[in-house]
Amino acid sequence: MYIAIVIVLLVFGVALLVAEMFLLPGFGIAGISGFLSLAGSVFFAYWKVAAIYPWAGHATLAAALVLTGLAIYGFFRSRAIEKMSLDTTIDSKVELAAPGKKIENLKKED
């Protein structure tokens, strides 16, 4: 039962952190909840599961780091970031007024 709680907290934390990093702006509720969920899973593994399996805490900590890294790598590899980012090039030029010239005297390009 304890192992299932650790796994659910771990997966939930990674999902919230990835959603916060790539889908939701800023560091808000999802990011804090994801971090607390990951920290909770590691703490719970060291506290309860380590009584049964002594290596469980270290394995959970490693899994949290590896899963978070793989989730971020997979998100970049899926090219989803290209669909979300603005990819526009502005080719127009603005002719600035030189000292002593008035803006009204600048020629317009047609």
Backbone as XML, in Angstrom:
<?xml version="1.0"?>
<chain id="A" units="angstrom">
  <residue number="1" name="MET">
    <atom name="N" x="0.823" y="-1.198" z="0.000"/>
    <atom name="CA" x="0.000" y="0.000" z="0.000"/>
    <atom name="C" x="0.859" y="1.251" z="0.000"/>
  </residue>
  <residue number="2" name="TYR">
    <atom name="N" x="1.943" y="1.250" z="0.803"/>
    <atom name="CA" x="2.816" y="2.413" z="0.891"/>
    <atom name="C" x="3.532" y="2.672" z="-0.437"/>
  </residue>
  <residue number="3" name="ILE">
    <atom name="N" x="3.897" y="1.597" z="-1.104"/>
    <atom name="CA" x="4.592" y="1.740" z="-2.380"/>
    <atom name="C" x="3.678" y="2.384" z="-3.413"/>
  </residue>
  <residue number="4" name="ALA">
    <atom name="N" x="2.411" y="2.048" z="-3.400"/>
    <atom name="CA" x="1.457" y="2.651" z="-4.337"/>
    <atom name="C" x="1.314" y="4.147" z="-4.078"/>
  </residue>
  <residue number="5" name="ILE">
    <atom name="N" x="1.316" y="4.539" z="-2.825"/>
    <atom name="CA" x="1.230" y="5.973" z="-2.491"/>
    <atom name="C" x="2.462" y="6.703" z="-3.007"/>
  </residue>
  <residue number="6" name="VAL">
    <atom name="N" x="3.633" y="6.111" z="-2.834"/>
    <atom name="CA" x="4.871" y="6.730" z="-3.312"/>
    <atom name="C" x="4.852" y="6.876" z="-4.828"/>
  </residue>
  <residue number="7" name="ILE">
    <atom name="N" x="4.402" y="5.840" z="-5.525"/>
    <atom name="CA" x="4.364" y="5.872" z="-6.992"/>
    <atom name="C" x="3.371" y="6.916" z="-7.482"/>
  </residue>
  <residue number="8" name="VAL">
    <atom name="N" x="2.204" y="6.988" z="-6.871"/>
    <atom name="CA" x="1.196" y="7.978" z="-7.280"/>
    <atom name="C" x="1.713" y="9.395" z="-7.036"/>
  </residue>
  <residue number="9" name="LEU">
    <atom name="N" x="2.314" y="9.635" z="-5.891"/>
    <atom name="CA" x="2.872" y="10.965" z="-5.609"/>
    <atom name="C" x="3.993" y="11.316" z="-6.579"/>
  </residue>
  <residue number="10" name="LEU">
    <atom name="N" x="4.795" y="10.348" z="-6.929"/>
    <atom name="CA" x="5.903" y="10.565" z="-7.846"/>
    <atom name="C" x="5.409" y="10.936" z="-9.244"/>
  </residue>
  <residue number="11" name="VAL">
    <atom name="N" x="4.481" y="10.173" z="-9.761"/>
    <atom name="CA" x="3.936" y="10.435" z="-11.102"/>
    <atom name="C" x="3.163" y="11.755" z="-11.124"/>
  </residue>
  <residue number="12" name="PHE">
    <atom name="N" x="2.377" y="11.991" z="-10.107"/>
    <atom name="CA" x="1.610" y="13.230" z="-10.015"/>
    <atom name="C" x="2.536" y="14.441" z="-9.940"/>
  </residue>
  <residue number="13" name="GLY">
    <atom name="N" x="3.604" y="14.335" z="-9.165"/>
    <atom name="CA" x="4.562" y="15.434" z="-9.043"/>
    <atom name="C" x="5.272" y="15.738" z="-10.343"/>
  </residue>
  <residue number="14" name="VAL">
    <atom name="N" x="5.713" y="14.715" z="-11.055"/>
    <atom name="CA" x="6.384" y="14.929" z="-12.338"/>
    <atom name="C" x="5.419" y="15.552" z="-13.344"/>
  </residue>
  <residue number="15" name="ALA">
    <atom name="N" x="4.186" y="15.070" z="-13.381"/>
    <atom name="CA" x="3.198" y="15.631" z="-14.310"/>
    <atom name="C" x="2.919" y="17.104" z="-14.007"/>
  </residue>
  <residue number="16" name="LEU">
    <atom name="N" x="2.796" y="17.441" z="-12.745"/>
    <atom name="CA" x="2.547" y="18.844" z="-12.388"/>
    <atom name="C" x="3.740" y="19.737" z="-12.709"/>
  </residue>
  <residue number="17" name="LEU">
    <atom name="N" x="4.944" y="19.258" z="-12.478"/>
    <atom name="CA" x="6.117" y="20.068" z="-12.794"/>
    <atom name="C" x="6.262" y="20.293" z="-14.293"/>
  </residue>
  <residue number="18" name="VAL">
    <atom name="N" x="6.017" y="19.263" z="-15.084"/>
    <atom name="CA" x="6.095" y="19.415" z="-16.540"/>
    <atom name="C" x="5.002" y="20.362" z="-17.026"/>
  </residue>
  <residue number="19" name="ALA">
    <atom name="N" x="3.807" y="20.243" z="-16.483"/>
    <atom name="CA" x="2.726" y="21.159" z="-16.863"/>
    <atom name="C" x="3.076" y="22.593" z="-16.492"/>
  </residue>
  <residue number="20" name="GLU">
    <atom name="N" x="3.684" y="22.781" z="-15.347"/>
    <atom name="CA" x="4.061" y="24.135" z="-14.916"/>
    <atom name="C" x="5.156" y="24.712" z="-15.800"/>
  </residue>
  <residue number="21" name="MET">
    <atom name="N" x="6.123" y="23.892" z="-16.160"/>
    <atom name="CA" x="7.242" y="24.397" z="-16.956"/>
    <atom name="C" x="6.851" y="24.739" z="-18.384"/>
  </residue>
  <residue number="22" name="PHE">
    <atom name="N" x="5.965" y="23.967" z="-18.985"/>
    <atom name="CA" x="5.727" y="24.124" z="-20.407"/>
    <atom name="C" x="4.323" y="24.589" z="-20.771"/>
  </residue>
  <residue number="23" name="LEU">
    <atom name="N" x="3.365" y="24.429" z="-19.912"/>
    <atom name="CA" x="1.994" y="24.770" z="-20.284"/>
    <atom name="C" x="1.440" y="25.959" z="-19.518"/>
  </residue>
  <residue number="24" name="LEU">
    <atom name="N" x="1.811" y="26.090" z="-18.265"/>
    <atom name="CA" x="1.274" y="27.161" z="-17.429"/>
    <atom name="C" x="2.357" y="28.201" z="-17.189"/>
  </residue>
  <residue number="25" name="PRO">
    <atom name="N" x="2.039" y="29.474" z="-17.298"/>
    <atom name="CA" x="3.075" y="30.497" z="-17.118"/>
    <atom name="C" x="3.449" y="30.705" z="-15.650"/>
  </residue>
  <residue number="26" name="GLY">
    <atom name="N" x="4.706" y="31.039" z="-15.426"/>
    <atom name="CA" x="5.152" y="31.390" z="-14.078"/>
    <atom name="C" x="5.363" y="30.184" z="-13.181"/>
  </residue>
  <residue number="27" name="PHE">
    <atom name="N" x="5.708" y="30.473" z="-11.947"/>
    <atom name="CA" x="5.884" y="29.421" z="-10.941"/>
    <atom name="C" x="4.738" y="29.564" z="-9.957"/>
  </residue>
  <residue number="28" name="GLY">
    <atom name="N" x="3.683" y="28.813" z="-10.190"/>
    <atom name="CA" x="2.478" y="28.986" z="-9.390"/>
    <atom name="C" x="2.070" y="27.739" z="-8.657"/>
  </residue>
  <residue number="29" name="ILE">
    <atom name="N" x="0.780" y="27.562" z="-8.565"/>
    <atom name="CA" x="0.199" y="26.472" z="-7.777"/>
    <atom name="C" x="0.639" y="25.106" z="-8.288"/>
  </residue>
  <residue number="30" name="ALA">
    <atom name="N" x="0.649" y="24.908" z="-9.591"/>
    <atom name="CA" x="1.025" y="23.601" z="-10.133"/>
    <atom name="C" x="2.489" y="23.287" z="-9.859"/>
  </residue>
  <residue number="31" name="GLY">
    <atom name="N" x="3.365" y="24.261" z="-9.975"/>
    <atom name="CA" x="4.783" y="24.040" z="-9.713"/>
    <atom name="C" x="5.052" y="23.737" z="-8.257"/>
  </residue>
  <residue number="32" name="ILE">
    <atom name="N" x="4.435" y="24.498" z="-7.386"/>
    <atom name="CA" x="4.615" y="24.263" z="-5.950"/>
    <atom name="C" x="4.025" y="22.913" z="-5.565"/>
  </residue>
  <residue number="33" name="SER">
    <atom name="N" x="2.846" y="22.595" z="-6.090"/>
    <atom name="CA" x="2.219" y="21.302" z="-5.797"/>
    <atom name="C" x="3.054" y="20.147" z="-6.335"/>
  </residue>
  <residue number="34" name="GLY">
    <atom name="N" x="3.629" y="20.297" z="-7.525"/>
    <atom name="CA" x="4.472" y="19.257" z="-8.089"/>
    <atom name="C" x="5.723" y="19.034" z="-7.270"/>
  </residue>
  <residue number="35" name="PHE">
    <atom name="N" x="6.357" y="20.134" z="-6.852"/>
    <atom name="CA" x="7.553" y="20.011" z="-6.019"/>
    <atom name="C" x="7.218" y="19.367" z="-4.670"/>
  </residue>
  <residue number="36" name="LEU">
    <atom name="N" x="6.117" y="19.789" z="-4.052"/>
    <atom name="CA" x="5.722" y="19.210" z="-2.764"/>
    <atom name="C" x="5.348" y="17.736" z="-2.913"/>
  </residue>
  <residue number="37" name="SER">
    <atom name="N" x="4.739" y="17.385" z="-4.031"/>
    <atom name="CA" x="4.385" y="15.991" z="-4.275"/>
    <atom name="C" x="5.636" y="15.123" z="-4.434"/>
  </residue>
  <residue number="38" name="LEU">
    <atom name="N" x="6.615" y="15.636" z="-5.180"/>
    <atom name="CA" x="7.877" y="14.886" z="-5.320"/>
    <atom name="C" x="8.594" y="14.774" z="-3.976"/>
  </residue>
  <residue number="39" name="ALA">
    <atom name="N" x="8.657" y="15.876" z="-3.244"/>
    <atom name="CA" x="9.299" y="15.848" z="-1.933"/>
    <atom name="C" x="8.545" y="14.926" z="-0.977"/>
  </residue>
  <residue number="40" name="GLY">
    <atom name="N" x="7.224" y="14.935" z="-1.062"/>
    <atom name="CA" x="6.415" y="14.060" z="-0.221"/>
    <atom name="C" x="6.632" y="12.595" z="-0.536"/>
  </residue>
  <residue number="41" name="SER">
    <atom name="N" x="6.774" y="12.281" z="-1.817"/>
    <atom name="CA" x="7.000" y="10.878" z="-2.173"/>
    <atom name="C" x="8.358" y="10.397" z="-1.659"/>
  </residue>
  <residue number="42" name="VAL">
    <atom name="N" x="9.375" y="11.246" z="-1.768"/>
    <atom name="CA" x="10.700" y="10.868" z="-1.272"/>
    <atom name="C" x="10.678" y="10.751" z="0.254"/>
  </residue>
  <residue number="43" name="PHE">
    <atom name="N" x="10.054" y="11.717" z="0.928"/>
    <atom name="CA" x="9.960" y="11.675" z="2.385"/>
    <atom name="C" x="9.198" y="10.435" z="2.849"/>
  </residue>
  <residue number="44" name="PHE">
    <atom name="N" x="8.079" y="10.149" z="2.196"/>
    <atom name="CA" x="7.268" y="8.993" z="2.569"/>
    <atom name="C" x="8.033" y="7.690" z="2.335"/>
  </residue>
  <residue number="45" name="ALA">
    <atom name="N" x="8.823" y="7.654" z="1.255"/>
    <atom name="CA" x="9.615" y="6.453" z="0.978"/>
    <atom name="C" x="10.677" y="6.251" z="2.056"/>
  </residue>
  <residue number="46" name="TYR">
    <atom name="N" x="11.330" y="7.330" z="2.483"/>
    <atom name="CA" x="12.324" y="7.205" z="3.546"/>
    <atom name="C" x="11.673" y="6.884" z="4.894"/>
  </residue>
  <residue number="47" name="TRP">
    <atom name="N" x="10.477" y="7.401" z="5.105"/>
    <atom name="CA" x="9.836" y="7.278" z="6.413"/>
    <atom name="C" x="9.142" y="5.931" z="6.594"/>
  </residue>
  <residue number="48" name="LYS">
    <atom name="N" x="8.271" y="5.547" z="5.672"/>
    <atom name="CA" x="7.456" y="4.340" z="5.830"/>
    <atom name="C" x="7.995" y="3.137" z="5.059"/>
  </residue>
  <residue number="49" name="VAL">
    <atom name="N" x="8.328" y="3.354" z="3.793"/>
    <atom name="CA" x="8.703" y="2.219" z="2.949"/>
    <atom name="C" x="10.092" y="1.705" z="3.307"/>
  </residue>
  <residue number="50" name="ALA">
    <atom name="N" x="10.960" y="2.576" z="3.798"/>
    <atom name="CA" x="12.320" y="2.147" z="4.147"/>
    <atom name="C" x="12.321" y="1.149" z="5.301"/>
  </residue>
  <residue number="51" name="ALA">
    <atom name="N" x="11.258" y="1.093" z="6.085"/>
    <atom name="CA" x="11.172" y="0.095" z="7.144"/>
    <atom name="C" x="11.051" y="-1.310" z="6.555"/>
  </residue>
  <residue number="52" name="ILE">
    <atom name="N" x="10.445" y="-1.393" z="5.369"/>
    <atom name="CA" x="10.279" y="-2.684" z="4.698"/>
    <atom name="C" x="11.451" y="-2.953" z="3.761"/>
  </residue>
  <residue number="53" name="TYR">
    <atom name="N" x="11.750" y="-1.959" z="2.930"/>
    <atom name="CA" x="12.847" y="-2.053" z="1.967"/>
    <atom name="C" x="13.838" y="-0.923" z="2.273"/>
  </residue>
  <residue number="54" name="PRO">
    <atom name="N" x="15.009" y="-1.223" z="2.798"/>
    <atom name="CA" x="15.949" y="-0.169" z="3.204"/>
    <atom name="C" x="16.432" y="0.730" z="2.068"/>
  </residue>
  <residue number="55" name="TRP">
    <atom name="N" x="16.423" y="0.257" z="0.853"/>
    <atom name="CA" x="16.895" y="1.019" z="-0.298"/>
    <atom name="C" x="15.791" y="1.858" z="-0.934"/>
  </residue>
  <residue number="56" name="ALA">
    <atom name="N" x="14.584" y="1.808" z="-0.434"/>
    <atom name="CA" x="13.439" y="2.451" z="-1.077"/>
    <atom name="C" x="13.568" y="3.967" z="-1.160"/>
  </residue>
  <residue number="57" name="GLY">
    <atom name="N" x="14.103" y="4.581" z="-0.139"/>
    <atom name="CA" x="14.252" y="6.036" z="-0.147"/>
    <atom name="C" x="15.209" y="6.504" z="-1.227"/>
  </residue>
  <residue number="58" name="HIS">
    <atom name="N" x="16.352" y="5.840" z="-1.325"/>
    <atom name="CA" x="17.332" y="6.200" z="-2.349"/>
    <atom name="C" x="16.781" y="5.940" z="-3.747"/>
  </residue>
  <residue number="59" name="ALA">
    <atom name="N" x="16.076" y="4.830" z="-3.901"/>
    <atom name="CA" x="15.493" y="4.509" z="-5.209"/>
    <atom name="C" x="14.432" y="5.528" z="-5.601"/>
  </residue>
  <residue number="60" name="THR">
    <atom name="N" x="13.639" y="5.976" z="-4.650"/>
    <atom name="CA" x="12.607" y="6.966" z="-4.943"/>
    <atom name="C" x="13.234" y="8.308" z="-5.299"/>
  </residue>
  <residue number="61" name="LEU">
    <atom name="N" x="14.264" y="8.704" z="-4.597"/>
    <atom name="CA" x="14.956" y="9.946" z="-4.912"/>
    <atom name="C" x="15.557" y="9.895" z="-6.312"/>
  </residue>
  <residue number="62" name="ALA">
    <atom name="N" x="16.196" y="8.797" z="-6.645"/>
    <atom name="CA" x="16.765" y="8.626" z="-7.982"/>
    <atom name="C" x="15.668" y="8.611" z="-9.039"/>
  </residue>
  <residue number="63" name="ALA">
    <atom name="N" x="14.567" y="7.933" z="-8.740"/>
    <atom name="CA" x="13.462" y="7.876" z="-9.694"/>
    <atom name="C" x="12.856" y="9.254" z="-9.923"/>
  </residue>
  <residue number="64" name="ALA">
    <atom name="N" x="12.755" y="10.056" z="-8.876"/>
    <atom name="CA" x="12.207" y="11.407" z="-9.026"/>
    <atom name="C" x="13.083" y="12.241" z="-9.942"/>
  </residue>
  <residue number="65" name="LEU">
    <atom name="N" x="14.386" y="12.169" z="-9.745"/>
    <atom name="CA" x="15.300" y="12.937" z="-10.590"/>
    <atom name="C" x="15.295" y="12.443" z="-12.030"/>
  </residue>
  <residue number="66" name="VAL">
    <atom name="N" x="15.353" y="11.127" z="-12.208"/>
    <atom name="CA" x="15.397" y="10.549" z="-13.555"/>
    <atom name="C" x="14.079" y="10.783" z="-14.292"/>
  </residue>
  <residue number="67" name="LEU">
    <atom name="N" x="12.959" y="10.565" z="-13.628"/>
    <atom name="CA" x="11.667" y="10.758" z="-14.291"/>
    <atom name="C" x="11.425" y="12.212" z="-14.678"/>
  </residue>
  <residue number="68" name="THR">
    <atom name="N" x="11.830" y="13.135" z="-13.831"/>
    <atom name="CA" x="11.684" y="14.543" z="-14.175"/>
    <atom name="C" x="12.558" y="14.897" z="-15.371"/>
  </residue>
  <residue number="69" name="GLY">
    <atom name="N" x="13.781" y="14.429" z="-15.371"/>
    <atom name="CA" x="14.672" y="14.667" z="-16.510"/>
    <atom name="C" x="14.161" y="14.038" z="-17.795"/>
  </residue>
  <residue number="70" name="LEU">
    <atom name="N" x="13.673" y="12.813" z="-17.722"/>
    <atom name="CA" x="13.124" y="12.150" z="-18.914"/>
    <atom name="C" x="11.861" y="12.831" z="-19.422"/>
  </residue>
  <residue number="71" name="ALA">
    <atom name="N" x="11.032" y="13.316" z="-18.515"/>
    <atom name="CA" x="9.814" y="14.003" z="-18.934"/>
    <atom name="C" x="10.149" y="15.298" z="-19.661"/>
  </residue>
  <residue number="72" name="ILE">
    <atom name="N" x="11.116" y="16.036" z="-19.163"/>
    <atom name="CA" x="11.527" y="17.275" z="-19.831"/>
    <atom name="C" x="12.183" y="16.961" z="-21.170"/>
  </residue>
  <residue number="73" name="TYR">
    <atom name="N" x="13.064" y="15.974" z="-21.206"/>
    <atom name="CA" x="13.709" y="15.576" z="-22.454"/>
    <atom name="C" x="12.672" y="15.101" z="-23.479"/>
  </residue>
  <residue number="74" name="GLY">
    <atom name="N" x="11.721" y="14.296" z="-23.047"/>
    <atom name="CA" x="10.680" y="13.816" z="-23.954"/>
    <atom name="C" x="9.813" y="14.934" z="-24.489"/>
  </residue>
  <residue number="75" name="PHE">
    <atom name="N" x="9.559" y="15.930" z="-23.665"/>
    <atom name="CA" x="8.749" y="17.051" z="-24.126"/>
    <atom name="C" x="9.485" y="17.837" z="-25.205"/>
  </residue>
  <residue number="76" name="PHE">
    <atom name="N" x="10.785" y="18.077" z="-25.013"/>
    <atom name="CA" x="11.556" y="18.775" z="-26.032"/>
    <atom name="C" x="11.715" y="17.925" z="-27.286"/>
  </residue>
  <residue number="77" name="ARG">
    <atom name="N" x="11.888" y="16.648" z="-27.116"/>
    <atom name="CA" x="12.077" y="15.748" z="-28.247"/>
    <atom name="C" x="10.804" y="15.630" z="-29.089"/>
  </residue>
  <residue number="78" name="SER">
    <atom name="N" x="9.637" y="15.804" z="-28.499"/>
    <atom name="CA" x="8.380" y="15.672" z="-29.230"/>
    <atom name="C" x="8.080" y="16.877" z="-30.111"/>
  </residue>
  <residue number="79" name="ARG">
    <atom name="N" x="8.905" y="17.887" z="-30.041"/>
    <atom name="CA" x="8.760" y="19.116" z="-30.813"/>
    <atom name="C" x="7.475" y="19.872" z="-30.497"/>
  </residue>
  <residue number="80" name="ALA">
    <atom name="N" x="6.905" y="19.611" z="-29.357"/>
    <atom name="CA" x="5.705" y="20.332" z="-28.938"/>
    <atom name="C" x="6.027" y="21.777" z="-28.620"/>
  </residue>
  <residue number="81" name="ILE">
    <atom name="N" x="7.261" y="22.044" z="-28.237"/>
    <atom name="CA" x="7.654" y="23.412" z="-27.911"/>
    <atom name="C" x="7.622" y="24.289" z="-29.159"/>
  </residue>
  <residue number="82" name="GLU">
    <atom name="N" x="7.890" y="23.714" z="-30.331"/>
    <atom name="CA" x="7.842" y="24.477" z="-31.574"/>
    <atom name="C" x="6.412" y="24.918" z="-31.902"/>
  </residue>
  <residue number="83" name="LYS">
    <atom name="N" x="5.451" y="24.118" z="-31.554"/>
    <atom name="CA" x="4.057" y="24.470" z="-31.806"/>
    <atom name="C" x="3.570" y="25.551" z="-30.854"/>
  </residue>
  <residue number="84" name="MET">
    <atom name="N" x="4.171" y="25.633" z="-29.684"/>
    <atom name="CA" x="3.738" y="26.600" z="-28.685"/>
    <atom name="C" x="4.473" y="27.927" z="-28.784"/>
  </residue>
  <residue number="85" name="SER">
    <atom name="N" x="5.660" y="27.934" z="-29.386"/>
    <atom name="CA" x="6.464" y="29.152" z="-29.395"/>
    <atom name="C" x="6.126" y="30.020" z="-30.598"/>
  </residue>
  <residue number="86" name="LEU">
    <atom name="N" x="6.390" y="31.300" z="-30.463"/>
    <atom name="CA" x="6.170" y="32.263" z="-31.528"/>
    <atom name="C" x="7.377" y="32.240" z="-32.439"/>
  </residue>
  <residue number="87" name="ASP">
    <atom name="N" x="7.138" y="31.995" z="-33.721"/>
    <atom name="CA" x="8.220" y="31.919" z="-34.690"/>
    <atom name="C" x="7.918" y="32.892" z="-35.823"/>
  </residue>
  <residue number="88" name="THR">
    <atom name="N" x="8.078" y="34.164" z="-35.549"/>
    <atom name="CA" x="7.787" y="35.196" z="-36.520"/>
    <atom name="C" x="9.013" y="36.081" z="-36.687"/>
  </residue>
  <residue number="89" name="THR">
    <atom name="N" x="9.329" y="36.382" z="-37.937"/>
    <atom name="CA" x="10.439" y="37.271" z="-38.221"/>
    <atom name="C" x="9.886" y="38.587" z="-38.728"/>
  </residue>
  <residue number="90" name="ILE">
    <atom name="N" x="10.363" y="39.681" z="-38.188"/>
    <atom name="CA" x="9.928" y="41.005" z="-38.627"/>
    <atom name="C" x="11.016" y="41.556" z="-39.531"/>
  </residue>
  <residue number="91" name="ASP">
    <atom name="N" x="10.667" y="41.816" z="-40.811"/>
    <atom name="CA" x="11.637" y="42.285" z="-41.782"/>
    <atom name="C" x="11.539" y="43.778" z="-42.055"/>
  </residue>
  <residue number="92" name="SER">
    <atom name="N" x="10.578" y="44.452" z="-41.503"/>
    <atom name="CA" x="10.406" y="45.871" z="-41.791"/>
    <atom name="C" x="11.474" y="46.696" z="-41.088"/>
  </residue>
  <residue number="93" name="LYS">
    <atom name="N" x="11.737" y="47.851" z="-41.647"/>
    <atom name="CA" x="12.737" y="48.747" z="-41.081"/>
    <atom name="C" x="12.071" y="50.067" z="-40.743"/>
  </residue>
  <residue number="94" name="VAL">
    <atom name="N" x="12.545" y="50.694" z="-39.711"/>
    <atom name="CA" x="12.055" y="52.003" z="-39.318"/>
    <atom name="C" x="13.197" y="52.993" z="-39.530"/>
  </residue>
  <residue number="95" name="GLU">
    <atom name="N" x="12.925" y="54.027" z="-40.311"/>
    <atom name="CA" x="13.941" y="55.038" z="-40.555"/>
    <atom name="C" x="13.826" y="56.084" z="-39.454"/>
  </residue>
  <residue number="96" name="LEU">
    <atom name="N" x="14.870" y="56.215" z="-38.714"/>
    <atom name="CA" x="14.847" y="57.148" z="-37.594"/>
    <atom name="C" x="15.277" y="58.532" z="-38.062"/>
  </residue>
  <residue number="97" name="ALA">
    <atom name="N" x="14.741" y="59.530" z="-37.421"/>
    <atom name="CA" x="15.089" y="60.906" z="-37.771"/>
    <atom name="C" x="16.499" y="61.214" z="-37.288"/>
  </residue>
  <residue number="98" name="ALA">
    <atom name="N" x="17.289" y="61.820" z="-38.154"/>
    <atom name="CA" x="18.640" y="62.239" z="-37.789"/>
    <atom name="C" x="18.560" y="63.556" z="-37.024"/>
  </residue>
  <residue number="99" name="PRO">
    <atom name="N" x="19.583" y="63.887" z="-36.276"/>
    <atom name="CA" x="19.559" y="65.161" z="-35.560"/>
    <atom name="C" x="19.403" y="66.329" z="-36.539"/>
  </residue>
  <residue number="100" name="GLY">
    <atom name="N" x="18.505" y="67.201" z="-36.271"/>
    <atom name="CA" x="18.260" y="68.356" z="-37.126"/>
    <atom name="C" x="17.154" y="68.135" z="-38.134"/>
  </residue>
  <residue number="101" name="LYS">
    <atom name="N" x="16.699" y="66.912" z="-38.342"/>
    <atom name="CA" x="15.611" y="66.634" z="-39.285"/>
    <atom name="C" x="14.320" y="66.456" z="-38.515"/>
  </residue>
  <residue number="102" name="LYS">
    <atom name="N" x="13.252" y="66.843" z="-39.123"/>
    <atom name="CA" x="11.952" y="66.642" z="-38.521"/>
    <atom name="C" x="11.373" y="65.332" z="-39.031"/>
  </residue>
  <residue number="103" name="ILE">
    <atom name="N" x="10.544" y="64.733" z="-38.240"/>
    <atom name="CA" x="9.938" y="63.456" z="-38.613"/>
    <atom name="C" x="9.062" y="63.618" z="-39.848"/>
  </residue>
  <residue number="104" name="GLU">
    <atom name="N" x="8.433" y="64.756" z="-40.019"/>
    <atom name="CA" x="7.546" y="64.971" z="-41.174"/>
    <atom name="C" x="8.322" y="64.968" z="-42.483"/>
  </residue>
  <residue number="105" name="ASN">
    <atom name="N" x="9.609" y="65.277" z="-42.474"/>
    <atom name="CA" x="10.393" y="65.396" z="-43.703"/>
    <atom name="C" x="10.979" y="64.056" z="-44.167"/>
  </residue>
  <residue number="106" name="LEU">
    <atom name="N" x="10.781" y="63.012" z="-43.412"/>
    <atom name="CA" x="11.317" y="61.706" z="-43.815"/>
    <atom name="C" x="10.526" y="61.175" z="-44.995"/>
  </residue>
  <residue number="107" name="LYS">
    <atom name="N" x="11.210" y="60.528" z="-45.916"/>
    <atom name="CA" x="10.506" y="59.969" z="-47.069"/>
    <atom name="C" x="9.842" y="58.660" z="-46.695"/>
  </residue>
  <residue number="108" name="LYS">
    <atom name="N" x="8.754" y="58.375" z="-47.323"/>
    <atom name="CA" x="8.030" y="57.129" z="-47.095"/>
    <atom name="C" x="8.385" y="56.147" z="-48.184"/>
  </residue>
  <residue number="109" name="GLU">
    <atom name="N" x="8.606" y="54.903" z="-47.795"/>
    <atom name="CA" x="8.868" y="53.853" z="-48.800"/>
    <atom name="C" x="7.549" y="53.219" z="-49.165"/>
  </residue>
  <residue number="110" name="ASP">
    <atom name="N" x="7.321" y="53.078" z="-50.468"/>
    <atom name="CA" x="6.073" y="52.473" z="-50.950"/>
    <atom name="C" x="6.293" y="51.100" z="-51.468"/>
  </residue>
</chain>
